């Protein structure tokens, strides 16, 4: 066999080094894709993966019941858009929100992850929610996750940024515990309060009547007493005259 020259050994070493570099680059790329949430499914696969995905309409009557935001209990994570029809920028975001629900659902299903609920709140019809979450301007996107709400501050409302926020970037956003739900009187509560109010009003009226009658009877008693005294005083001189 021909002896191996130093030049050949150098070339083989360089080739092995290059191969290791390619393997490392491939692994790094795979890890980067995984960190970004995985590759997006193909357009043909999206309808099947996102079957049933839709935007949930929330208001102050069903918000806590459906989201369980304050307890972070069993209904999963919620990506909620707060908007108002009269705000032009809201109209542009709302127009893409249904697509956001489908795209996000397909992305999660493709990787075997739980879906994130996508919802919309019209702040004009839900002043209690606006007050509860301290909303001063719209559009506003909040992610409710495990009893904590995260605010989206990505600048533009592109689907890519919103999806990244919902799946990963929320960890770098401002957050706070979900404020407790303010008590809004239910029809049962309103009936109870009306009954209590009616009873209290009736009791007040009876007290006023009782006080008026007491004063009336007191006045009549004092009047009768004064009349009796006057009659006795008038009868005294007559009795003296008859004795003489």
C-alpha positions as CSV (number, residue, x, y, z in Angstrom):
1,X,0.0,0.0,0.0
2,X,1.1,3.5,-0.8
3,X,2.1,5.5,2.3
4,X,-0.5,8.2,3.3
5,X,0.9,11.6,2.7
6,X,0.5,14.4,5.2
7,X,-1.5,16.3,2.5
8,X,-4.0,13.4,2.2
9,X,-4.5,13.3,6.0
10,X,-5.1,17.1,6.0
11,X,-7.7,16.8,3.3
12,X,-9.6,14.0,5.1
13,X,-9.4,16.0,8.4
14,X,-10.7,19.1,6.6
15,X,-13.5,17.0,5.1
16,X,-14.5,15.6,8.4
17,X,-14.5,19.1,10.0
18,X,-16.7,20.4,7.2
19,X,-19.1,17.5,7.7
20,X,-19.3,18.2,11.4
21,X,-20.0,21.8,10.6
22,X,-22.9,20.9,8.3
23,X,-24.4,18.5,10.9
24,X,-24.1,21.2,13.6
25,X,-25.7,23.8,11.3
26,X,-28.6,21.4,10.5
27,X,-29.2,20.7,14.2
28,X,-29.1,24.4,15.0
29,X,-31.6,25.1,12.2
30,X,-33.9,22.4,13.5
31,X,-33.7,23.8,17.0
32,X,-34.4,27.3,15.8
33,X,-37.5,26.1,13.9
34,X,-38.7,24.3,17.0
35,X,-38.1,27.4,19.1
36,X,-40.2,29.5,16.6
37,X,-43.1,27.2,17.0
38,X,-42.4,24.7,14.2
39,X,-42.9,24.9,10.5
40,X,-46.3,26.1,9.3
41,X,-48.5,23.4,7.9
42,X,-49.2,23.5,4.2
43,X,-52.1,25.5,2.9
44,X,-53.9,22.3,1.8
45,X,-53.6,20.8,5.3
46,X,-54.9,23.9,7.2
47,X,-58.7,23.3,6.7
48,X,-58.4,19.8,8.2
49,X,-56.1,20.8,11.0
50,X,-58.2,23.8,11.9
51,X,-61.6,22.1,11.7
52,X,-64.1,23.8,14.0
53,X,-61.8,26.8,14.6
54,X,-63.8,30.1,14.9
55,X,-63.8,33.4,16.7
56,X,-65.8,33.3,20.0
57,X,-67.9,36.4,20.6
58,X,-67.5,37.4,24.3
59,X,-69.3,40.1,26.4
60,X,-69.5,40.9,30.0
61,X,-72.3,38.3,30.5
62,X,-70.4,35.2,29.2
63,X,-66.7,36.3,29.5
64,X,-65.8,34.7,32.9
65,X,-68.1,31.7,32.4
66,X,-66.3,30.8,29.1
67,X,-62.8,31.9,29.7
68,X,-62.5,31.3,33.5
69,X,-59.8,34.0,33.2
70,X,-59.6,34.9,36.9
71,X,-59.2,31.3,38.0
72,X,-57.1,29.9,35.1
73,X,-59.1,26.7,35.5
74,X,-60.1,24.4,32.7
75,X,-61.1,26.2,29.5
76,X,-57.5,26.7,28.2
77,X,-55.7,29.9,27.0
78,X,-57.6,32.7,25.4
79,X,-56.3,35.3,22.8
80,X,-58.8,38.1,23.0
81,X,-59.2,41.1,20.8
82,X,-60.9,44.1,22.3
83,X,-62.3,46.5,19.7
84,X,-65.0,49.0,18.9
85,X,-66.9,49.4,15.5
86,X,-66.4,53.1,15.4
87,X,-62.6,52.9,15.5
88,X,-61.2,52.5,11.9
89,X,-58.1,50.6,12.9
90,X,-60.3,48.0,14.7
91,X,-62.1,47.2,11.5
92,X,-58.8,46.2,9.8
93,X,-57.8,43.9,12.7
94,X,-61.3,42.4,13.0
95,X,-61.3,41.6,9.3
96,X,-58.3,39.2,9.8
97,X,-59.3,37.8,13.2
98,X,-61.2,34.8,11.8
99,X,-58.1,33.9,9.7
100,X,-56.1,34.3,12.9
101,X,-58.2,31.7,14.6
102,X,-57.8,29.2,11.8
103,X,-54.1,29.7,11.3
104,X,-53.3,29.5,15.0
105,X,-55.5,26.3,15.4
106,X,-53.8,24.6,12.4
107,X,-50.3,25.5,13.8
108,X,-51.1,24.1,17.2
109,X,-52.8,20.9,15.8
110,X,-49.8,20.2,13.5
111,X,-47.5,20.0,16.5
112,X,-49.9,18.2,18.8
113,X,-50.4,21.2,21.1
114,X,-53.6,22.3,22.8
115,X,-55.5,24.9,20.8
116,X,-55.6,28.6,21.9
117,X,-59.1,30.0,21.9
118,X,-59.5,33.1,19.8
119,X,-62.2,35.6,20.8
120,X,-63.5,39.1,20.2
121,X,-65.1,41.7,22.6
122,X,-67.0,44.8,21.4
123,X,-66.1,47.3,24.2
124,X,-69.1,49.4,23.3
125,X,-71.4,46.6,24.5
126,X,-69.2,45.6,27.5
127,X,-68.3,48.6,29.6
128,X,-67.8,46.4,32.7
129,X,-65.0,44.5,30.9
130,X,-63.4,47.8,29.7
131,X,-63.3,49.0,33.3
132,X,-62.2,45.6,34.7
133,X,-59.1,45.3,32.5
134,X,-58.3,49.0,32.5
135,X,-58.7,49.4,28.7
136,X,-58.2,53.0,27.6
137,X,-57.7,52.5,23.8
138,X,-58.5,49.9,21.2
139,X,-57.6,47.7,19.4
140,X,-56.0,45.8,22.2
141,X,-55.0,42.1,22.3
142,X,-54.7,40.3,25.6
143,X,-53.6,36.7,26.2
144,X,-55.3,35.1,29.2
145,X,-53.2,32.2,30.4
146,X,-53.2,30.5,33.8
147,X,-54.8,33.3,35.7
148,X,-52.4,35.9,34.2
149,X,-53.1,38.3,31.4
150,X,-50.3,39.3,28.9
151,X,-50.5,42.5,26.8
152,X,-49.6,42.5,23.1
153,X,-47.4,45.5,22.3
154,X,-46.0,44.4,18.9
155,X,-46.6,47.6,17.1
156,X,-48.4,46.3,14.0
157,X,-51.2,43.7,14.2
158,X,-49.8,41.3,11.6
159,X,-50.8,37.7,11.9
160,X,-47.2,36.6,12.2
161,X,-46.5,38.8,15.2
162,X,-49.8,37.9,16.9
163,X,-49.2,34.2,16.4
164,X,-45.7,34.5,17.8
165,X,-47.1,36.5,20.8
166,X,-49.7,33.9,21.5
167,X,-47.3,31.0,21.4
168,X,-44.0,32.3,22.6
169,X,-43.4,36.1,22.8
170,X,-46.0,36.6,25.6
171,X,-43.2,35.6,28.0
172,X,-41.4,38.9,27.2
173,X,-44.5,41.1,27.4
174,X,-46.0,43.1,30.3
175,X,-48.3,41.0,32.5
176,X,-50.5,41.1,35.6
177,X,-52.8,38.9,37.5
178,X,-56.3,38.8,36.0
179,X,-58.5,41.2,38.0
180,X,-61.4,39.5,39.8
181,X,-64.8,39.6,38.2
182,X,-66.9,42.5,39.4
183,X,-70.3,41.3,40.5
184,X,-73.0,42.2,38.0
185,X,-76.5,41.7,39.3
186,X,-78.3,38.7,37.6
187,X,-82.1,38.7,37.0
188,X,-82.4,36.6,40.2
189,X,-80.3,39.2,42.1
190,X,-82.4,42.0,40.7
191,X,-85.6,40.2,41.8
192,X,-84.2,39.7,45.3
193,X,-83.1,43.3,45.6
194,X,-86.5,44.5,44.4
195,X,-88.2,42.4,47.0
196,X,-85.9,43.6,49.7
197,X,-86.4,47.2,48.6
198,X,-90.2,46.8,48.5
199,X,-90.2,45.3,52.0
200,X,-88.0,48.0,53.3
201,X,-90.2,50.7,51.7
202,X,-93.3,49.1,53.2
203,X,-91.7,48.9,56.7
204,X,-90.8,52.6,56.3
205,X,-94.4,53.5,55.4
206,X,-95.8,51.5,58.3
207,X,-93.3,53.3,60.7
208,X,-94.5,56.7,59.4
209,X,-98.1,55.7,59.8
210,X,-97.5,54.4,63.3
211,X,-95.7,57.6,64.3
212,X,-98.5,59.7,62.9
213,X,-101.2,57.7,64.8
214,X,-99.2,57.9,68.0
215,X,-99.0,61.6,67.7
216,X,-102.7,61.8,66.8
217,X,-103.7,59.7,69.8
218,X,-101.4,61.7,72.1
219,X,-102.9,64.9,70.9
220,X,-106.4,63.6,71.4
221,X,-105.5,62.4,74.9
222,X,-104.0,65.8,75.9
223,X,-107.0,67.6,74.4
224,X,-109.4,65.5,76.4
225,X,-107.3,66.0,79.5
226,X,-107.4,69.8,79.0
227,X,-111.1,69.7,78.4
228,X,-111.6,67.7,81.6
229,X,-109.6,70.2,83.5
230,X,-111.5,73.1,82.0
231,X,-114.8,71.5,82.9
232,X,-113.7,70.8,86.4
233,X,-112.5,74.3,86.8
234,X,-115.8,75.7,85.5
235,X,-117.8,73.4,87.8
236,X,-116.0,74.5,91.0
237,X,-117.5,78.1,91.3
238,X,-120.9,76.7,90.6
239,X,-120.6,74.2,93.4
240,X,-119.5,76.9,95.9
241,X,-122.5,79.1,94.9
242,X,-124.9,76.3,95.6
243,X,-123.5,75.7,99.0
244,X,-124.2,79.3,100.0
